[in-house]
Amino acid sequence: VAAGAAGLGALALGEPAHAQPSLVNADGSAVLTPQQFGAVGDGVADDTAAIQAAINAARSQLNKIVVLPPGLYKVTSTIVVGDHEYDSPGEHLNRFVLRGYGMFGEEASKIQFHHDGIGIRWEASLGGIHGVAFDAPVKTANNVGIHVARRVNPDGAENTDDTDVTIVECSFLRFQTAVRSVGRGFLFT
């Protein structure tokens, strides 16, 4: 998709995962990548902090999109896609998207989790994960690729009523549990 054409925010779900996403949103704002925050994507360097920084930076954007360019991203602790409804009232809805270039082939976007636990804790509502391969070098008793659950509200009640996440064209290798979802809305294809 060319920068002048419909941006990543306007891509249809039916588009092949190997299509290279635009690095410009439909509104003209820049799409964030972990590389802008120091990620290497070589499978050796620890890219955890860079991926988390890109996700955190996207919170203030109208189009909350982080693109993972082709590479192997080493992650050593849980990445959190937070729910800012309670942290920053008045911000735009979560609607967070993590988008890769596909899960197979020479130019795939792959995240490899090197810890025994949750790979991504997804707390944001109305989100999507598209075209990413998730891997754990070794299947462990506690590893979960993605755990979808809203966090506890400030009043102490857990909000499980609005966690609508779509996971499309992703693969999960060597996980005890690929996806665990707590909430009412979930689409996994």
Disulfide bonds with the S-S distance in Angstrom:
none
